[in-house]
């Protein structure tokens, strides 16, 4: 099943609003998005690079991004996979902060979808 079919099957919806006060290094379009499934909601930021010409985010783009960023790996394994420098204290602190964000993303997505739909998304859905 592709990600669009998955979204339709579960009735996942997305609302977004521009995030004009975004402070960060990335140029492009910035949004605050809310993904909903029934009465459950997941709130997060979503950023698109300038090559996307300001087109608003789609459910498929945001969902695919969340799956890509979420992790259940142990810190050292995750850091190794992403070639993070964790030998010095400053690099380790920054990497751990990013890793914790990725763990929370996965937890939020799992809560929104429920265990069964989450596993289907991770294991059986063809992503973007």
Secondary structure, DSSP 8 states (H G I E B T S, - for coil): -BHHHHHHHHT-EEEEEE-TT--SS--SEEEEEEEEETTEEEEEEEEE-GGGTT----HHHHHHHHHHH---S-HHHHHHHTT---SSHHHHHHHHHHHHHHHHHHHHHHHHH-HHHHHHHHHH-B--
